[in-house]
Amino acid sequence: MRHVDRVLKVTQMYKCIQDVDLKLFRATAEAFDPSLEDGYSALQDHMREYYLEIADRLLDLQILTLRHIATSNPGQGLKPHPFSHPQERDTIIRYSDFMTRFVIFLLRHHQQPLPDLQVEFHPMHRESLDALVDVIGGSHSRSRWMSTIHRVILFILTCRSDGFLKAEWKDLFSIFLIAYHLRDDHGNMHATARITPNISKVQWCFRATAAQETLYRSVHHNNNDVK
């Protein structure tokens, strides 16, 4: 058993990487190399378009709906402030790029699983990732890109693998956070102060995708998004 970082021990996340080659594991969360993975440049560009477009449409939703989206547990009362986009466009791009990095991490594990590491996907995760691989590898319309990206993130948000239902530490985003924040090949993590802001980036993106899905569905309810 290797050294266990305090953060990993407290969260029990060490369980998912205790027999894994950490050098290989960390590499799966690294930034893509445009000269070797040029398709990911297109993914990053379209992901930015996707979230910038959603940010512009948030005002189309009712305030009550936006308050629901901003609230992690509606049973404990709604947030007083509605979900909104950051004031700076560059902030949305930064959030989007981090989500792109997370999706690329999933693509890498979907296509080339690491020995001794089970990243457990729901069937809908695999189906949507396969569709994304197809879009990345071909010449497709902007609308095809947008719909494929939306489905990938929506299914990450709404579908849970059997592995996750048995053990919460198998959550896809949590595994990515570990790979991204390991500071060496010995299991030492960066300080939690560096982790929290990155969680917030993806939380905003997930909520933005939820807002987009609400807009899609409201068409079937006379544009009443509260329903």
Secondary structure, DSSP 8 states (H G I E B T S, - for coil): -----HHHHHHTGGGGTTTS-HHHHHHTTS---TTT-HHHHHHHHHHHHHHHHHHHHGGGS-HHHHHHHH-S-GGG---SS-----SSHHHHHHHHHHHHHHHHHHHHHHHS--TT------HHHHHHHHHHHHHHTS---HHHHHHHHHHHHHHHHH---HHHHH-GGG-HHHHHHHHHHB-STTS-B--HHHHHHHHHHHHHHHHHHHHHHHHHHHGGGTT-TT-
